Amino acid sequence: MSYFARLFNLMVEVMLPLSMLVAAGALWPRVFRDAPVDVMRTQLNRLVLYLFYPCILFAVAASTPITPALLSVPLLVGIGSLASGLVLYWLLYRSPLGRGLEDTTRAILVVGGMFGNTFNIGVPVLAFFYGPEAMRYAVFNDMLMTMPVLWSLGVWICTRLGTHRHEMGGPSVVKVILTMPPIWAFVAGFVVQQLGLTYQPLVTATRFIGQATIPVILFVLGMTIPWNKLTPKPEILAVSGVKLLVTPLVVWGIGMVFFSPMEEAQYAAVVEAATPGMVTALLLADRFRLDHGAAALLIGWSTILFWLTLPLAMALGLIR
C-alpha cells in the first residue's frame, strides 16, 4: 500500500473519529448551554478512573503474556521521556526561550512535554498499524513507565522546580497512587495471568466495559481544551515540537541501535512517544498549584499539531 493510501485510511479510520469526539466535547457546552461543564467533566473523569479504565487494564493484563519485546516498549518510551525532559529543562531554564517565565509555568511545561497521551490517543493509532491486540503496548507502557516515572520524577519536578517546596498540603503522593483503582486492576490482571487463572468470559466482559474509556476521555478532552484562548505562544509551540518530534526521533534512534532490525514492539514504542501531551498535566497543575493555563494550552496545541507530525513520522519511516 502506498504512503498516501495508508495516510488516507489513517485519516478516515483514526483521525476522523478522534476529531469528532474531541469536537463533540468542544461544541457540547455551546450547543447545550445549560450543561454544567465542570460537573460533567469531573463526573466523567471519575467514571473513567473508577470503572472504564480499570476494566480495560484488567482485561489486557489478564490475557497478555510478558515478553522481552513487550517490555522494550516502556523501556524505550521511558528513555525518550527522560531525554525530552533534559531538552525541555535546557530550553525553559537555561535558554532565552524560558526567560521571563514563572517557575510554575516552566515546571508544568517540562512535565507536560515529557509524558504523552499514550492510551487515549495512542491506542487507536496502534490499532490501526498493528491490530487491536496492540493495545497491550499502551497498557504496559502506562503501568510500567508513565505511572511510576510521572508520580516520582514528575512530582519532583513540580515540587522542586515549580513550587520550590519539599512538602505539599493534602494527601501524600504515595497514598494517592495506592488508592488508584487502575493500578490495582492491572496488578490483579497480572497476577491472574501469571498464575494461569485467566477466565476468558471475564476478560471479554471487562474488555467490553473498558471500551468506553477512549471515547469518554476524548469527549472530556474537547471540553478541557481552551479553544477560545489557543494563543500560539513560543514556549508552548517549542515544547509541543519537542514532544511530537524530538521524543519519537530519540526512541526510534535508540531502537535502531539496540533492537536492529526493529520489530512491531519497537515501532509501537515510537508511536507511543509521538503522542501529544497527556491530560494528567492539568491534574498535576491543580495538585501542585502550577500554571493550569499553560498546561491546557500545551495539551491543546500538541493535540492539534499531532495530526500533522504523525503523517510526517510515517513519511520519514519512523513508524511502519
N, C-alpha and C positions, 0 to 999 in steps of 0.2 A: 504494500500500500504506500502511495506517495505521501510526502510530508503534508501537502495541502489537503489531501483527502482525509488523512488522520486528524489534522487540525480541525477540519470541518466537523468530523464526527465528535471530537472533543468538545467543540463549541455547542453542539446540539445535545449531546448526552450528559455533559457535566456543567459547562458554563451556563447554559440556558436555565436548567432547574435551580442551580445555586443562586443565580442572579435573580430569578423570580421570587425565591424565598426571602432573600435579603430585601428586595424591592417591596415585597408584601409587608415586611416589618417596618420599612420606612414610610410606606403610604398609609398604614393602618391608623395611626393617630390623626392623620389629615382627613381621611375619609370618614372615620368614626370618631368624631371629636369628643364624644362622651366617654371614650375609652380611658380608663385610669392607667396610663402608660407605666408609671413607676411600679404600681401594684402588679400589673400584668408581667412586667419584666422580672420582678422579684419572684413571683409565684411560678412562672415558667422555668426560671433557673432552678428553683427548689425541686420542681417536678423532675427535671433532668438529673440533678445531683442525687436525689434520693430514690429514684425509680428507674428511669430510662437508661442512664449511663451505667449504673451498677449491673443492670441486667445484661447489657451487651458485653461488658467486661467479663462477667462470669461465663457467658456463653463461649466467648473466644478463648479464654484461659482454660476452660474445662475441656476444650476439644482441640487444643494446639500442642503438639509435642515440642519440647525445647530442642533446638538445633543450633550449631555454631553459626549458620547462616542467619538465622533469626536474631541471634544476639549481636550480630555485626551491625544491625540497624541502630539500636540505641547507642552502641559504641561510636559509630561514625557520626551520627547526628549530635551526640554529646561533644565530640571533638570540634565539630563545626560550630556549635553554640559557644563553646569556650573561645574559639578563635575569633568569632564575630564580636564577643564581649570585649576582647582585647582591642580590636579595631575601634569599636564604639567608645571605649574608655579613652583612647587616644584622641578620637575626633571631638568628643564632648568635654573632656577635661584638660587636654593638652594642646589642642589646635585652636586657631581663631574661630572656628565654627561654633564652639561652645562658649566663647567669651560673652559675658553679659547674661547668660542663662543662670537661673537659680539651680541650686543643687537638687532641689526637689524635682525639677524638670529633667535635669541630666540623668539622675539615677533611674527614673522610671523609663526613660528612653533607652538606657543601656539594657535594662531587664526586658523591656518590650521588644527590643531588637534581637535579643538572644534566643527567645523561645517563640515557636510558631504555632499556628492553629492546626496542629498536626493531625487531629482527629476529625474535626467537623468539616474542614476543607480538604485535608489530606486523604481521608478515606475515599470520597468519591473519585478523586484523581487516581489513587492507587487502584481502585476497582476498574477504572477504565483501561489502564495499562496492563494490569496483571490479574484481573478477575476478582470476584467477590471475596475470596479467601485471603486476599492481600490485606484485608482489614487487620489481620494479626500483626502486621508490621507496625501499624499506628498504635495498636493497643499496647504492645510490649515496649514501644518507644516511650509512650506516655508514662507507663508504670515504672520502667526501669531507668529512664533517663530524665524526662521532663519533671516528673513529680519530685524525686529526691533532689535534683540539682536546683530546681526552681525554689523549693522550700528550704534550701540551705544556702547556697551561694546567692541565689536571687534575693532572699530575705536579707542576707548580709549586705548586699549592695544597697538595698532600700534603706536599711537602718544606719549603716556606717557612712555611706557616701551620700545618701539622700537627706536623712534627718540628723545624722551625727549623734544618734542616741544608742546606747548599748541595750537599753530595755525599753519596751513599749508597754503601754497600758493594755488591759484586756487579756484574753487567754493566750497561753504560750503557743508558739508555732507548732511544737511537738504535739500538744494537746489537740490543736486544730487538725493536724494530719491524721492522728489516730482516731478521730471521730468522723472521718470522711467515709461514707458508705462505699464509694468506688474502690477504695483501697482494700477493704475487707471482702468485697465481692470478687476482686481479682485474686486475692490470696485464697479464697475459698475455691474458686475455679482451678487455680494452680494445684492446690492440694488434691482435689478430686482427680485431676488428670494424672498427677504423679502416682497416685495410689491405684490407678486403673479402675476408678469407680464412676467414670463418665456415664451418665444416663442420657442417651440421645434425645428422648422426648422432652426432658427438662431443658437440655441445651436448645432445642428447637423453640420451646416456649419462651425462654428468656431472650433468645435472639429476636423473636417476633416483637416482644415488648420493647426491646432496645432499639429497634429500627426507627423509633420516633425521635431518637436523640438528635440526629443531624438536622432534620427539618425544623425542629423546635428551636435549636440553638441558632440556626441561620436566621430564622424569623426574629429572634431576640437581637441578633447582631444588627439587623436592619433597623430595629428600634433604638439601638445603642449608639450607632454612628451619628455624630453631629453634622448632618447633611448641610445645614444652613451655615455652618462655621468651618467648612473644609478649606481653610486658607493654606495655600501651598508654601508653608514655611521652610526655609532652607534646612534646618536641623531635622525636621520631620521627613523630608524627601531624602536626605542623606542617610538617615537611619533605615528608612524603607529600602533604599538601594543596597545597603549592607545586608539586610535581612533577606532580600529577594534574589540578590545576585552573588554577593561575596560568599555567604554561607553555603549555598549549594555548590559553588565552584570549589570551595575548600573540601567539602565532603567528597565530591567527585574526584578531586586530585588525590586525596588520601586513599580512596577506594581503588584508583588505578595503580597506586604504588604497592599497596599491601594485599589487594584481592584480585590482581590481574590474572586472567581476564575477569572483569566484573560480571556478576550474575544478577538475577532478579532482585535478591535482597539488597544488594549494594545500590542498584538503581532506585529501589524503593526508598533507601535512605536519602538519596538526592532529592526525591520528590518531597519527603518529609522536611528536609532542610529548606526547600524552596517555598514553603507555605508562608502566608502573611502573619503578622503579629497576632498573638493569642489574646482572647478576651479577658483572660485572668489578670492581665496587666491592670485592668480597671479595679479589680478586687484588691490587688496589692496597693494601688494608689490610694484607695479609700482606707485600707487597713493601716497603712503606714504614713498617711497624711502627705502624700506626694501630689504631683501635678496631674489631676484627673483629666483636665482638658487636653494636655499633651498626649496622654495615653490614648484617649479617644481619637485624637487626630491621627496618631500613628496606626491604630487599628483601621481607621477609615481609609487612609491613603495607601497603606500596604495591601489592603484587600482589593482596592480598585486597580492598583498597579500590577497585582498578581496576574491578572488576565492578560497583561502584556509581557511580563517576564517569563511566564510559563511557556508560551509558544517560542520565545527566544531560547530558553533552555532546551527545548525539543530540537530546534534548528541547529544548535551547537553540538548536539549529541550528548548532552549531559543526562538526558532522560530518554530511555528507549523502551 
